[in-house]
Amino acid sequence: MTIDKSLRTRKGIVRSRNVLTRAERIEKLSQQDRWKAEDGPFSLPKVRVYKVVLKKKKKKKGEEEGDTAAAAVPATKDNKKK
C-alpha cells in the first residue's frame, strides 16, 4: 500500500530516527574502529544515535534596527567632534 501524495513530506523524515539501518550501523562502527570486514554484518553491537539540536541565534539590538540606523550613528558623532 502506498502513501497518498498529500501525506508525503518533501524532505523525507524530518524528526530524528532512533533506529539505524544495518549499513548505517556498519558505517558508524567502522568510523569508531569497532567493526572490521572479517566480523560480518550480523550480530552487530549497539550504536548510540545522537539527537542534534540547533539553537537559534539571538539578535543583537543593533541588528534589529537595521544597518542604516547603525551606519547613521557614527556619522553624527563625527560631525559633533568637529
Order of alpha helices (4+ residues) and beta strands (2+ residues): alpha-alpha-alpha
